[in-house]
Amino acid sequence: MLEFLPLLFVLTIIALVSFGVVAGSIVAARKRRETLAKFAEDLGLEYQEILPAQDASQFQQFNLANKGRARKATNAVTADSGELRFVIFDYNYTTGSGKNSTTRRQSVVMAFSSSSLQLPHFNISPESFLSKISDFFGFKDIDFVDDKAFSDAFLLHGADEAAVRKFFTPERRKKFFGFRDVSIEARDNSFIFYIPRRICKSNEIRGLMERGFAIYTLLSSEE
């Protein structure tokens, strides 16, 4: 029996550490819910623990919503003027399996307007080494031969290349440099933006809303 004591000790330590990690995650998640709910209340916004069904349906049209597995959209904070609806929420999904599984967490801002947004379908994100790999596998990057700075800075995809090129006028391309740290997906009368693997703090919500409105202004204006 004595020869098994070291093994039992190690197993006990592993179990205690695992319990501590799980318990810590539960406490942190509860604290985040409470903090976001209070912050939303102070701003006169609506908070829901799970992304509302109407917004979840809207979100499904975007590529981000269909990545990985074990997808969760939680902690939704909503501002709705009737004309324009903004929803900020936490979105998690898992890729890989077993020891190679990775859970990616990010805050997503989704905007919807039934009348003031008429957007071509496109995805735009900062150009990177990984984006060059995606280009190799057939996700064609739309470049502008007369705007090398923009083409070097951004990866731009779109099913209707002609419509995307028409939308990205020289003036609009210039203004996009103010958002070169985020990924944006646009579909008809809505768009989302996010920084991959970046969860916002509660005191950053107001800033995210303001940034979302700035993107909305850029996308809805005549350029």
C-alpha positions in Angstrom: 0.0 0.0 0.0 2.8 2.4 0.9 4.3 2.2 -2.6 1.0 3.7 -4.0 1.2 6.8 -1.7 3.3 9.0 -4.0 0.9 8.2 -6.9 -2.1 9.0 -4.7 -0.5 12.2 -3.6 0.1 13.3 -7.2 -3.4 12.4 -8.2 -4.8 14.3 -5.3 -2.8 17.4 -6.2 -4.0 17.2 -9.8 -7.6 16.9 -8.7 -7.3 19.9 -6.4 -5.7 22.0 -9.1 -8.3 21.0 -11.6 -11.1 21.8 -9.1 -9.5 25.2 -8.4 -9.3 26.0 -12.1 -13.0 25.1 -12.7 -14.1 26.9 -9.6 -12.1 30.0 -10.5 -13.7 30.0 -14.0 -17.2 29.7 -12.6 -16.6 32.6 -10.2 -15.0 34.8 -12.9 -17.9 34.1 -15.3 -20.4 35.0 -12.6 -18.6 38.2 -11.8 -18.4 39.2 -15.5 -22.2 38.6 -15.8 -22.9 40.8 -12.8 -20.5 43.5 -13.8 -21.9 43.7 -17.4 -25.5 43.7 -16.2 -24.8 46.5 -13.8 -22.9 48.5 -16.4 -25.6 48.0 -19.0 -28.2 49.2 -16.4 -26.2 52.3 -15.6 -26.1 53.2 -19.3 -29.8 52.5 -19.9 -29.0 49.4 -22.1 -30.4 45.9 -22.1 -28.4 42.9 -20.8 -29.2 39.3 -21.4 -27.0 36.3 -20.4 -27.6 34.5 -23.7 -27.7 36.3 -27.1 -31.4 36.8 -28.0 -32.9 34.6 -30.6 -33.4 37.3 -33.2 -29.8 38.4 -32.9 -28.5 34.8 -32.9 -30.4 34.3 -36.2 -28.9 37.5 -37.6 -25.4 36.4 -36.5 -25.6 33.0 -38.2 -25.1 34.6 -41.6 -21.5 35.6 -40.7 -18.5 33.4 -41.2 -17.4 33.8 -37.6 -20.7 32.2 -36.4 -19.9 29.0 -38.2 -16.3 28.4 -37.2 -15.3 25.5 -34.9 -17.7 23.8 -32.5 -19.1 24.2 -29.0 -20.1 27.7 -30.0 -21.5 30.0 -27.3 -22.8 33.6 -27.6 -23.3 35.1 -24.1 -23.4 38.3 -22.1 -25.3 40.4 -24.7 -25.6 44.1 -24.2 -28.0 45.8 -26.6 -28.6 49.4 -27.7 -31.6 49.8 -30.0 -32.9 53.1 -31.3 -35.4 51.5 -33.6 -33.5 52.6 -36.7 -30.2 51.1 -35.6 -29.5 48.1 -33.3 -26.1 47.4 -31.7 -25.4 44.2 -29.8 -22.1 43.5 -28.0 -21.6 39.9 -26.8 -19.0 37.4 -25.9 -18.5 34.6 -28.5 -16.5 31.4 -27.9 -15.8 28.5 -30.1 -13.5 25.5 -30.1 -11.2 24.2 -32.8 -9.2 21.0 -32.9 -9.7 18.0 -30.5 -8.1 16.4 -27.5 -4.8 17.9 -26.5 -4.8 20.0 -29.7 -8.2 21.7 -28.9 -8.2 25.5 -28.5 -11.0 27.7 -27.3 -11.1 31.1 -29.0 -12.9 33.9 -27.1 -13.7 37.4 -28.5 -16.1 40.2 -28.0 -18.2 40.8 -31.0 -20.1 43.9 -32.0 -23.0 43.4 -34.4 -25.0 46.2 -36.0 -28.3 46.0 -37.9 -30.3 48.6 -39.8 -33.2 47.8 -42.0 -33.0 51.0 -44.0 -29.6 52.8 -43.8 -27.3 49.8 -44.6 -27.1 48.3 -48.1 -23.8 46.4 -48.1 -22.1 44.0 -50.5 -21.0 40.7 -48.8 -17.4 41.1 -47.8 -14.8 40.3 -45.0 -11.9 42.6 -44.3 -9.2 42.0 -41.8 -5.5 43.0 -41.2 -3.1 41.4 -43.6 -0.9 38.8 -42.0 1.2 35.7 -42.7 -1.9 33.5 -41.9 -4.0 35.5 -44.3 -1.4 34.9 -47.1 -1.8 31.1 -46.4 -5.6 31.5 -46.8 -5.0 33.2 -50.1 -2.9 30.2 -51.2 -5.8 27.9 -50.4 -8.2 29.8 -52.7 -9.6 32.6 -50.6 -8.7 35.3 -53.1 -7.6 38.6 -51.7 -9.1 41.6 -53.6 -6.2 44.0 -54.3 -6.2 47.5 -55.8 -3.3 48.1 -58.1 -3.7 51.8 -57.6 -3.6 51.5 -53.8 -0.7 49.4 -52.7 -0.8 50.7 -49.1 -4.4 49.5 -48.7 -3.7 46.2 -50.4 -0.7 45.5 -48.2 -2.5 46.4 -45.0 -5.8 44.5 -45.5 -7.1 41.1 -46.6 -10.3 41.7 -48.4 -12.7 38.9 -49.6 -16.0 39.1 -51.3 -18.1 36.8 -53.5 -19.1 39.6 -55.9 -15.7 41.1 -56.6 -17.2 43.9 -58.8 -19.6 45.0 -56.1 -16.9 45.0 -53.5 -14.5 47.0 -55.6 -17.3 49.6 -56.4 -18.0 49.9 -52.7 -14.4 50.4 -51.6 -13.9 53.8 -53.2 -10.6 55.6 -52.7 -12.1 57.8 -49.9 -13.6 54.8 -48.1 -10.3 52.8 -48.4 -8.5 55.7 -46.8 -10.8 55.9 -43.8 -10.5 52.1 -43.3 -7.0 52.7 -41.9 -8.7 53.9 -38.8 -9.9 50.3 -38.2 -6.9 48.3 -39.3 -6.8 46.4 -36.0 -10.2 44.8 -36.3 -11.9 42.2 -38.5 -15.2 43.2 -40.2 -17.8 41.2 -42.0 -20.7 42.8 -43.8 -23.9 41.3 -45.2 -26.7 43.4 -46.7 -28.1 45.4 -43.8 -25.8 44.3 -41.0 -22.2 43.9 -40.1 -20.0 42.6 -37.2 -16.5 43.6 -36.1 -14.2 42.1 -33.5 -10.6 41.6 -32.6 -9.8 37.9 -32.6 -9.2 36.4 -29.2 -9.9 39.7 -27.4 -12.6 40.0 -24.7 -13.6 43.5 -23.8 -13.8 44.7 -20.2 -17.1 46.2 -19.0 -15.6 49.7 -19.0 -14.8 49.3 -22.6 -18.4 48.8 -23.8 -19.0 52.5 -24.3 -15.9 52.8 -26.4 -16.9 49.7 -28.5 -20.3 51.2 -29.1 -18.7 54.5 -30.3 -16.3 52.6 -32.5 -19.2 50.6 -33.9 -21.1 53.7 -34.7 -18.0 55.1 -36.5 -17.8 52.0 -38.6 -21.6 52.2 -39.3 -21.1 55.8 -40.4 -18.3 54.8 -42.7 -20.3 51.9 -44.2 -23.6 53.8 -44.6 -22.2 57.0 -46.0 -22.0 57.9 -49.7 -18.2 58.0 -50.5 
